[in-house]
């Protein structure tokens, strides 16, 4: 059974990591916003998308950012020493102490009536039985350590870590349910036939620059096209997609979905959702994810527009039709 001292040590390390991540990612997001906002109309969506992806990448890459001098620092040495102190049950030892403690010298009690001859015999007996004395001292230390560990209570960082673990587990479970639902939708979809659409989807795949094979299925559960499948990308379209769209507009809509496949956007989406589940308390993570989602669609719009021969007006009307 894990004792409270070890849980407190984990909580201290978790609090140090989360505090550092909270400040580092917030500073990086502020820097990216300062670089992006003045030039957002001139900067390409692909470049801005990459800049904001760096914010989420900072959560998993252990590259330390500059730490403000007015904030307390959390060094690895302090965390290790505090962990060892909690495991031993020695709460009186400060976390910043370095080195081994010096043994306390043994002082024999005297009353003033004992002379050298009287003190010689008990002292010799004490020196001749070091194993017994060391065993008694060790037993007393173990008993004292056990009592100290029994009196240790969970600290506030430990309780916060436990609450964080529960909420993150629930969010990750909900994310997994979404993945399972997507796989079910793809599995129950009807494969697209050659006469279902007035355009050649294989020619569109080459025009979009997608070299891997792509599956096409039709599902009545969707009202607009979507892409699913990490290892086997699949484009899912509604059965009435071609209604109300010209062939050029339909080409642009499907090229937009193929752009997601070529750019491997689904992997980025999964990384975003995992980061949002693990750092659900972090405002910078949610802000960066929301901007990344917007820029991803803009970048795919630009890629589809560059790959097709339709005019911007036709593409815009096709987009409005899908939205409607």
C-alpha positions, 0 to 999 in steps of 0.5 A, a space after each residue: 500500500 502506498 503511504 501518504 508520504 509518497 503521495 505527497 512527494 508525487 503531488 509536490 513534483 506534479 505541482 512543480 511541473 504543472 506550475 512551470 507548464 502554466 507559466 511557460 505555455 502562457 508566455 509562449 502563447 503571448 509571444 505567438 499572439 504578438 507576432 500573429 495579430 499585427 500580420 494575420 491578414 498577410 501571414 498565410 494560414 499554414 504558417 500561423 497554424 505552425 506557430 500555434 502548434 508550437 504552443 501545444 508542442 511546448 507541453 511535451 517538449 522539456 525545453 525550459 523557458 526563462 523563469 521570472 526572478 520574482 517567482 519561486 524556482 523548483 529544482 530537481 534537487 529540491 524535489 528529490 530531497 523532499 521526496 526522500 525526506 517524506 519517504 523516510 518520514 522525516 518532516 523536520 528536515 528542510 527540503 533544501 538541506 544538502 549533504 549527510 547529517 552528522 551523527 550526534 555524539 554520545 554523552 554518558 551521564 555522570 553524577 560526579 561520584 564515579 571515578 575513572 575506575 567505576 566508569 571503565 567497566 560500563 564503558 568497556 561493556 558498551 564498546 564490546 557490544 556495538 551490534 546490540 546498541 546499533 540494533 536497538 538504535 535501528 529499531 527505535 528509528 524504525 518505530 519512530 519513522 513508522 509513527 511519523 509516516 502514520 501521522 502524515 496527512 495528504 498535502 494540498 498538492 496531493 489532493 489537487 493531483 488526485 482531483 486532476 487525475 480523476 477529471 483527466 481520466 474522465 475526459 480521456 475516456 470521453 475522447 476514447 468513446 468519440 474515437 470508437 463512435 467514429 470507427 463505428 460510423 465508418 464501419 457502418 457506412 456504405 462504400 461510394 460507387 462510381 456513379 454516386 458522384 458526378 466527378 472522379 474521386 481518384 483523380 481528385 486524390 491525385 490532384 490534392 497530392 495524396 499518395 496513400 489510398 483513401 476510402 470513400 463511404 456514404 453515411 446518412 448520420 452526417 450532414 456535411 463531409 468529414 474525414 476519419 481514421 488515423 491509419 486508414 483515412 476515410 472520407 465520409 459524405 452524406 448521401 445528398 451531397 451533390 444536391 445543390 452543388 455544381 461539379 466545380 463546387 463539389 470538387 472544391 468541397 472534396 479537395 478540402 477534405 482531402 487536404 486534411 488527409 494530406 496534411 495529417 490533421 487528424 493526428 494533430 486533432 488527437 494531440 489537441 484533445 489529449 492536451 485539453 484533457 490533461 491540461 483542462 485547467 489551462 486557459 492557454 491550451 484551450 485558446 491555442 486549440 481554438 485558434 488552431 482549429 480555425 487556422 486548420 480550416 483556412 489552410 485546407 480552404 487555401 489548399 483546395 483552392 490551389 488544387 482546383 480550377 474553380 473560381 473563388 466565387 464558386 468555392 465561396 458559394 459551395 462553402 455557403 451551401 454546405 454551411 446552410 
